[in-house]
Amino acid sequence: MKQVLTGIAAASIVIGAALPVAMANSTTTFTKPATQSAHKKLPIVKAIAFRPMGATSLSGFKGQPVMKAGTETTPTWSQVEISVGGQVLSSPQAFHEDGETFLPIFDIDAALQKIGDQVAWNGETDTWNLQASSTVLEALAQTPGGSVGTGNTSVTVNGNLLAKIDTVDEVAPNTGTETAYAPLDFIQAAFEELGAGVWDGNAQQLDINTPNFITSAIATNGSIILTFDNPFVVTPGTSELLVKGTTGSTLWATASPVSVSNIQLSSDGETITLTIPKNVPGAPAPHYTVSYMGENPVPVLDE
């Protein structure tokens, strides 16, 4: 029996938060697991259309070794973590085959639900639909034709085709349940491009939270107050917010991480207060930067 999300119509996957970044026209750098080679910096549409159908396709994989150009190969399995706000939500098994890693769509959906998105998967038509902002759709509409790929699953944004990727049905050894898997290359590119997630290849962990960016950052003695463009449902964790500090006599290149002892989310979800060490009396006033989900650091202004 296939694994499905309960309480959701099997129609599409919907990501309902406003997305601040234009996916088709920008680039991102990938951090690959130790078992995979380094990925070049590629535009997201090119990255997600990485696997055309043909002799090397995983299409049709149903728990049997895959036939690839006359060669039979068997996938290997490992446990990964899917977290939201830095807190582990599930620890499913991923499989690795010919240098590619595949993650279960079921667990990705559950993480998206956790941050308030409506999600669903249509296994009959193999369609994955993402609901994004009009800004993203305008950028996607400018994507050159022929770059979407030819995989067995259609990934759409508000019903508009973004990419065709190869998903795979497989029975996880630890559960005995058949479920659909999507390539890490696509998942990683999409979430990182949207500022909504980071894949840690060393920890084998995908962390997800609301697509967002910082609109203001103000420091007081012992705290930093951040305002975000979109409201959070789940408070970001310390692994998602990186604060670095330096004194006026130190170059920014040598800035070091600053310990954050507490993160407080406002009732409207748009303001976050970080508790940091207080200034040392008589010492040069520190200067800070803060980044969310590995995005470019934002300078923190003094109150």
Number of C-alpha atoms within 10 A of each C-alpha: 8 12 14 19 16 8 7 13 13 17 17 24 26 22 25 20 22 19 24 18 18 19 25 21 14 13 18 19 16 20 18 20 19 12 13 14 11 12 12 11 11 15 17 24 24 16 24 26 21 21 19 17 16 12 11 15 19 22 18 14 14 15 15 13 14 20 15 13 10 9 9 10 13 14 16 11 16 12 12 18 21 22 22 24 24 20 15 14 16 15 13 17 17 22 20 18 15 12 11 16 22 21 25 24 24 19 22 21 20 19 24 22 17 19 21 16 20 20 26 27 23 16 17 8 13 17 22 25 23 24 23 18 18 13 15 20 19 12 15 19 14 10 16 10 8 9 16 22 22 18 21 20 20 23 23 20 21 19 14 15 17 26 24 25 25 25 24 23 19 20 18 17 12 10 9 11 12 18 20 21 22 21 23 21 23 21 20 24 25 20 21 23 25 22 21 23 26 25 23 16 16 11 11 17 19 24 26 28 27 30 26 23 22 19 12 15 22 16 21 15 15 12 18 24 19 19 18 17 17 20 20 24 18 18 20 22 18 17 14 22 19 19 24 20 20 20 14 11 9 12 9 15 7 10 16 12 14 16 15 18 11 12 19 14 18 14 11 10 17 18 21 20 18 21 18 19 12 11 13 10 7 6 8 12 14 18 18 24 22 22 17 24 25 16 19 12 17 17 18 21 15 14 10
